[in-house]
């Protein structure tokens, strides 16, 4: 019993059990049909026997009339006795065959007529044995036998036709029951299969959207559960590989940024060096009596300038480290202008002196984002813009809110060579690049697209050849990602 129950919890098991039940019902239907056809065959033979019985009674009456017309003919008397015996045997056989074919059907009157016919044949035979036979009584009894035979034939025919109709109804009912069971089972199996496919489709959509898999329905079959478990494992593995790819791309971008950061660090370090040298010279000159010791206020001012340059260098290194650090995806409220400023500061030197950057982002615009990953999106867009302009042009970064849609729009546009229409639908595909071989991996925009999608936002591009390109990042405003106003994850 337990193996059968465990088999029922699988789609294959349901189909196997249903097929077995269907075959059993088909065999049962075949048995019923065979039984009904056998009874109909008996009924057909019975009709012939009933007709023969009526013919025998008519033959008896014919020889009876011959005896009345030609008394003393021994041949007619012998023939009449033979037909009396034959009619008795035929009536007995008809009764037995009727019972075998139709059963003892209560209320049809056929058995009563046969009994009366057999009793009348006995009386008729007794009248024949009288010497001389009473012609009037013999005629009356013969007439009564004819009436009994006609009544028996009529009732038996009616019973046979009724029985055949019942058998046909019974066969049709069995066929209808089999069809109903087949349709019901097909509906049951179809419902389970559709439910399993719906669960798999929902899981596949969740995997495609980067969302966690929904819990499976409690009555889901084992095959579908195995598929969902496989999809869950695939999603986890894809997430892991995506994180690795993201980190590798980040390190690649870090290599590009390093030279620019080195130049940025050179200025504050030079200022620190110059300040320290000037302060040291003033102190040495005072010791030698060349000039008086610098006033405390002047020394403090020079130290403040040195400290400011130290903080500037620290911020540059911290920004680089924050960009390189691998952290879990964490959403909190951040001012968009601050995120944009950090990204611009990291790539400013690498974009070239001939590239101007205009930033128009409201200071009060704060969004629920992962600042580090949004900064990576901006860095990818800015580096692509610089490469598209070949070191000369203008980049404009602007932002505005769409309160009706509950979204913020961040645009990064350039005056580069633009993108041909045939490539617009592929720029976000992994490993697709319009740069010469060896100058790009084709992962920057793909990763940026994935990061924006993880924020439940969109990344779109509009461009015409020779007129630059504009990338639009649409991100939900506060409250759309489960972030409260305090900046913590809800």
C-alpha positions in Angstrom: 0.0 0.0 0.0 2.8 2.4 0.9 4.6 2.0 -2.5 1.3 2.7 -4.2 0.9 5.9 -2.2 4.4 7.0 -2.9 3.8 6.3 -6.6 0.7 8.5 -6.5 2.8 11.5 -5.5 4.6 11.5 -8.8 3.2 12.5 -12.2 4.6 9.3 -13.7 3.0 7.3 -11.0 -0.4 9.0 -11.6 -0.1 8.2 -15.3 0.8 4.6 -14.6 -2.0 4.1 -12.1 -4.5 5.8 -14.4 -3.4 3.7 -17.4 -3.7 0.5 -15.3 -7.2 1.5 -14.1 -8.2 2.4 -17.7 -7.0 -1.0 -19.0 -8.9 -2.7 -16.1 -12.1 -0.8 -17.0 -11.5 -1.6 -20.7 -11.3 -5.3 -19.9 -14.4 -5.0 -17.8 -16.2 -3.2 -20.6 -15.0 -6.0 -23.0 -16.4 -8.6 -20.6 -19.7 -6.8 -20.3 -19.9 -6.5 -24.1 -19.1 -10.1 -24.6 -21.7 -11.2 -22.0 -24.3 -8.9 -23.6 -23.5 -10.2 -27.1 -23.8 -13.8 -25.9 -27.2 -13.1 -24.5 -28.3 -11.4 -27.7 -27.1 -14.4 -29.7 -29.2 -16.6 -27.3 -32.2 -14.3 -28.0 -31.8 -14.6 -31.7 -31.8 -18.4 -31.5 -34.7 -18.3 -29.1 -36.8 -16.3 -31.6 -36.3 -19.1 -34.2 -37.3 -21.8 -31.6 -40.4 -19.8 -30.7 -41.4 -19.5 -34.3 -40.8 -23.3 -34.7 -43.0 -24.0 -31.7 -45.9 -22.0 -33.2 -45.4 -23.9 -36.5 -45.6 -27.2 -34.7 -48.9 -26.2 -33.1 -50.2 -25.2 -36.5 -49.1 -28.6 -37.9 -51.1 -30.3 -35.0 -54.2 -28.4 -36.0 -53.7 -29.4 -39.6 -53.6 -33.1 -38.9 -56.5 -32.7 -36.4 -58.7 -31.3 -39.3 -57.6 -34.2 -41.5 -58.8 -36.7 -38.9 -62.1 -34.9 -38.7 -62.5 -34.9 -42.5 -61.1 -38.4 -43.1 -61.8 -40.5 -39.9 -60.1 -43.8 -39.6 -56.8 -42.8 -41.4 -54.2 -44.2 -39.1 -51.4 -42.3 -40.7 -52.8 -39.0 -39.8 -53.3 -40.2 -36.2 -49.7 -41.3 -35.9 -48.5 -38.0 -37.4 -50.6 -36.1 -35.0 -49.2 -38.0 -32.0 -45.6 -37.3 -33.4 -46.3 -33.6 -33.6 -47.8 -33.6 -30.1 -44.6 -35.1 -28.7 -42.5 -32.8 -30.8 -44.5 -29.7 -29.6 -44.1 -30.8 -26.0 -40.3 -31.2 -26.4 -40.1 -27.9 -28.2 -42.1 -26.1 -25.5 -39.8 -27.6 -22.8 -36.7 -26.6 -24.8 -38.1 -23.1 -25.4 -38.7 -22.6 -21.7 -35.1 -23.7 -20.8 -33.6 -21.5 -23.5 -35.7 -18.6 -22.5 -34.5 -19.0 -18.9 -30.9 -19.2 -20.1 -31.1 -16.2 -22.4 -33.5 -13.9 -20.5 -33.6 -15.2 -17.0 -36.9 -15.6 -15.2 -38.3 -12.1 -15.9 -41.0 -11.4 -13.4 -44.2 -10.1 -14.9 -43.6 -10.9 -18.6 -46.2 -13.8 -18.6 -44.1 -16.0 -20.9 -43.5 -18.7 -18.4 -47.1 -18.8 -17.4 -48.1 -19.2 -21.0 -45.6 -22.0 -21.5 -46.9 -23.8 -18.4 -50.4 -23.5 -19.7 -49.3 -24.7 -23.1 -47.6 -27.8 -21.7 -50.7 -28.5 -19.6 -53.0 -28.0 -22.6 -50.8 -30.4 -24.7 -51.3 -33.1 -22.0 -55.0 -32.6 -22.1 -55.0 -32.7 -25.9 -53.0 -35.9 -25.9 -55.6 -37.5 -23.4 -58.4 -36.5 -25.8 -56.6 -38.2 -28.6 -56.3 -41.5 -26.6 -60.2 -41.7 -26.2 -61.8 -44.2 -28.5 -63.4 -42.7 -30.4 -62.0 -39.2 -29.9 -64.4 -36.4 -29.0 -64.1 -34.2 -32.1 -65.7 -31.1 -30.6 -63.6 -31.3 -27.4 -60.5 -31.9 -29.5 -61.2 -28.9 -31.7 -61.8 -26.7 -28.6 -58.6 -27.8 -27.0 -56.7 -27.4 -30.3 -58.1 -23.9 -30.6 -57.0 -23.1 -27.0 -53.5 -24.5 -27.8 -53.2 -22.2 -30.8 -54.2 -19.2 -28.7 -51.7 -20.2 -25.9 -49.0 -20.7 -28.5 -49.7 -17.3 -30.1 -49.8 -15.6 -26.7 -46.5 -17.3 -25.7 -44.8 -16.3 -28.9 -46.0 -12.7 -28.6 -45.0 -12.4 -25.0 -41.6 -14.1 -25.6 -40.9 -11.8 -28.6 -41.8 -8.8 -26.5 -39.6 -10.0 -23.6 -36.7 -10.7 -26.1 -36.9 -7.2 -27.6 -37.1 -5.6 -24.1 -34.1 -7.6 -22.9 -32.1 -6.6 -26.0 -33.0 -3.0 -25.4 -31.9 -3.4 -21.7 -28.6 -4.9 -22.9 -28.0 -2.1 -25.3 -28.7 0.5 -22.5 -26.4 -1.4 -20.2 -23.6 -1.4 -22.8 -24.1 2.3 -23.5 -24.0 3.0 -19.8 -20.8 1.1 -19.4 -19.2 3.0 -22.3 -20.4 6.3 -20.9 -19.0 5.4 -17.4 -15.7 4.4 -19.0 -15.6 7.7 -20.9 -16.5 9.7 -17.8 -13.8 8.0 -15.8 -11.3 8.6 -18.6 -12.3 12.3 -18.9 -12.1 12.7 -15.1 -8.7 11.1 -14.9 -7.4 13.1 -17.8 -8.7 16.3 -16.1 -7.0 15.3 -12.8 -3.7 14.5 -14.5 -3.9 17.6 -16.6 -4.5 19.8 -13.6 -1.5 18.3 -11.8 0.7 18.7 -14.9 -0.5 22.3 -15.4 0.1 23.1 -11.7 3.6 21.7 -12.0 4.3 23.6 -15.2 3.0 26.8 -13.7 5.3 26.4 -10.7 8.3 25.7 -13.0 7.4 28.7 -15.1 7.1 31.0 -12.1 10.4 29.7 -10.8 12.0 30.3 -14.2 10.6 33.8 -14.3 12.0 34.5 -10.9 15.4 33.2 -11.9 15.4 35.3 -15.0 14.4 38.4 -13.0 17.1 37.7 -10.3 14.5 37.2 -7.6 14.4 34.4 -5.0 12.3 31.4 -5.9 8.8 31.3 -4.6 7.9 28.4 -2.2 6.5 25.4 -4.1 2.8 24.5 -3.7 2.3 22.0 -0.9 0.8 19.3 -3.2 3.4 19.6 -5.9 4.7 16.4 -7.4 8.2 15.1 -6.8 9.4 15.6 -10.4 8.4 19.3 -10.3 10.0 19.7 -6.8 13.2 18.2 -8.2 13.1 20.7 -11.1 12.5 23.6 -8.7 15.4 22.4 -6.5 17.6 22.2 -9.6 16.5 25.7 -10.7 17.2 27.0 -7.1 20.7 25.5 -7.3 21.3 26.9 -10.8 20.1 30.4 -9.5 22.5 30.2 -6.6 25.4 29.1 -8.9 24.5 31.9 -11.4 24.5 34.4 -8.5 27.8 33.2 -7.4 29.4 33.3 -10.8 27.8 36.7 -11.5 29.4 38.0 -8.3 32.8 36.6 -9.4 32.4 38.1 -12.8 31.4 41.4 -11.2 34.5 41.4 -9.0 36.7 40.5 -11.9 35.3 43.4 -14.0 35.7 45.7 -11.0 39.4 44.7 -10.7 39.8 45.3 -14.4 38.3 48.7 -14.0 40.5 49.3 -11.0 43.5 48.7 -13.2 42.3 51.4 -15.6 41.7 53.8 -12.7 45.0 53.2 -11.0 47.0 55.5 -13.3 44.5 58.3 -12.9 44.4 57.9 -9.1 48.2 58.0 -9.0 48.1 61.4 -10.8 45.4 62.6 -8.4 47.5 61.5 -5.4 50.6 63.2 -6.8 49.1 66.7 -6.3 48.3 66.5 -2.6 51.5 64.6 -1.9 53.5 67.4 -3.7 51.6 70.0 -1.7 52.4 68.2 1.5 56.0 67.9 0.6 56.3 71.6 -0.3 54.5 72.7 2.9 56.8 70.5 5.1 59.9 71.9 3.3 58.9 75.5 3.7 58.1 75.0 7.4 61.4 73.2 7.9 63.3 76.1 6.2 61.6 78.7 8.3 62.6 76.8 11.5 66.2 76.2 10.4 66.6 79.9 9.4 65.4 80.9 12.9 67.9 78.6 14.5 70.7 80.2 12.5 69.5 83.6 13.3 68.8 84.5 9.7 65.2 85.3 10.4 63.0 85.3 13.5 61.1 82.1 14.5 57.8 82.0 12.6 54.8 83.0 14.6 52.6 80.3 16.0 49.6 81.4 13.9 51.7 81.0 10.7 52.9 77.5 11.8 49.3 76.5 12.6 48.1 77.8 9.2 50.8 75.8 7.3 50.0 72.6 9.4 46.3 73.1 8.5 47.1 73.2 4.8 49.2 70.1 5.2 46.4 68.3 7.1 43.9 69.3 4.3 46.1 67.8 1.7 46.5 64.6 3.8 42.7 64.4 4.1 42.4 64.9 0.3 44.9 62.0 -0.3 43.1 59.9 2.2 39.7 60.4 0.5 41.2 59.5 -2.9 42.6 56.2 -1.5 39.4 55.5 0.4 37.3 56.0 -2.7 39.5 53.6 -4.6 39.4 51.0 -1.8 35.6 51.3 -1.4 35.3 50.7 -5.1 37.5 47.7 -5.0 36.0 46.1 -1.9 33.6 43.2 -2.4 30.5 43.7 -0.2 27.1 42.1 -0.1 24.3 43.9 -2.0 23.1 46.4 0.6 20.4 49.1 -0.1 20.2 52.3 2.0 19.3 55.9 1.3 22.2 57.8 -0.3 22.3 61.3 -1.8 22.7 60.8 -5.6 24.9 63.9 -6.0 27.4 62.4 -3.5 27.5 59.1 -5.4 27.9 60.9 -8.7 30.7 63.1 -7.3 32.7 60.1 -6.1 32.4 58.4 -9.4 33.5 61.5 -11.3 36.4 62.0 -9.0 37.7 58.5 -9.7 37.6 58.7 -13.5 38.2 62.4 -14.0 41.9 62.1 -14.9 41.4 59.0 -17.1 38.8 60.7 -19.2 41.4 63.1 -20.5 42.0 66.9 -20.4 39.9 67.4 -23.5 36.7 66.0 -21.9 34.5 68.4 -19.9 32.1 67.0 -17.4 28.9 68.9 -16.5 27.0 67.6 -13.5 23.4 68.7 -12.8 22.1 66.5 -10.0 19.9 68.0 -7.2 21.6 67.9 -3.8 18.4 66.9 -2.0 17.7 63.9 -4.2 18.3 60.7 -2.1 17.5 57.2 -3.3 17.5 53.7 -1.8 20.5 52.3 -3.6 23.7 50.3 -3.1 26.1 53.3 -3.4 29.1 51.2 -4.3 27.4 49.3 -7.1 25.7 52.4 -8.5 29.1 54.1 -8.5 30.3 51.2 -10.6 27.5 51.7 -13.0 28.4 55.4 -13.4 32.1 54.6 -13.8 31.4 52.2 -16.6 29.1 54.7 -18.4 31.7 57.5 -18.0 34.6 55.4 -19.2 32.5 54.3 -22.2 31.6 57.9 -23.0 35.3 59.0 -22.8 36.3 56.1 -25.2 33.5 57.0 -27.6 34.7 60.7 -27.8 38.4 59.7 -28.2 39.5 62.1 -25.4 37.7 65.2 -26.6 34.1 66.2 -26.0 31.5 66.9 -23.4 29.8 64.5 -20.9 26.6 65.7 -19.1 25.2 64.0 -16.0 21.7 65.1 -15.0 19.0 63.8 -12.8 15.3 64.4 -12.2 12.3 62.7 -10.5 9.1 61.3 -12.0 6.7 61.5 -9.0 3.8 59.9 -10.9 5.8 56.8 -11.8 7.7 56.9 -8.5 11.1 56.8 -10.3 14.2 58.9 -10.5 15.9 59.3 -13.9 19.7 59.7 -14.1 21.1 60.5 -17.6 24.6 60.2 -18.8 25.0 61.7 -22.3 28.1 62.3 -24.4 29.0 64.0 -27.7 30.8 60.9 -29.1 30.4 59.1 -32.3 27.1 57.4 -31.2 25.9 53.8 -31.8 24.5 52.4 -35.0 20.8 51.4 -34.9 21.6 47.7 -35.7 23.7 47.5 -32.4 21.3 49.3 -30.0 19.6 46.1 -29.1 22.8 44.3 -28.3 24.9 46.8 -26.3 23.8 45.2 -23.0 24.5 41.6 -24.1 27.4 40.0 -22.3 30.7 40.0 -24.2 29.4 42.3 -26.9 31.7 45.2 -27.7 32.1 47.7 -30.4 35.7 48.4 -29.4 38.7 46.9 -31.3 39.8 43.5 -30.3 41.9 43.6 -27.1 40.5 46.9 -25.9 37.3 45.7 -24.2 35.7 42.7 -22.6 32.1 43.5 -23.5 31.0 43.1 -19.9 30.8 46.7 -18.6 27.3 47.6 -19.9 26.1 44.1 -19.2 27.1 44.3 -15.6 25.7 47.8 -15.3 22.4 46.5 -16.7 22.4 43.7 -14.1 23.1 46.1 -11.2 20.3 48.4 -12.2 18.0 45.5 -12.6 18.8 44.3 -9.1 17.7 47.8 -7.9 14.3 47.1 -9.7 15.2 49.8 -12.2 15.9 50.0 -15.9 18.9 51.0 -18.1 18.1 52.3 -21.6 20.1 53.8 -24.4 19.2 56.3 -27.1 21.7 57.1 -29.8 22.2 58.1 -33.4 25.4 57.8 -35.4 27.5 60.9 -35.1 25.3 62.5 -32.4 26.5 60.8 -29.3 24.6 58.5 -26.9 22.4 59.0 -23.9 22.1 56.3 -21.2 19.1 56.6 -18.9 19.1 54.9 -15.5 15.6 54.7 -13.9 15.6 53.9 -10.2 12.7 53.6 -7.7 12.2 56.4 -5.2 12.2 55.8 -1.5 9.8 53.1 -0.3 9.9 51.0 -3.5 12.7 48.7 -2.3 11.7 48.2 1.3 13.9 51.0 2.7 12.7 53.4 5.4 13.5 57.1 5.7 16.3 56.5 8.1 18.4 54.9 5.5 18.4 51.4 7.0 17.1 48.3 5.3 13.5 47.6 6.3 
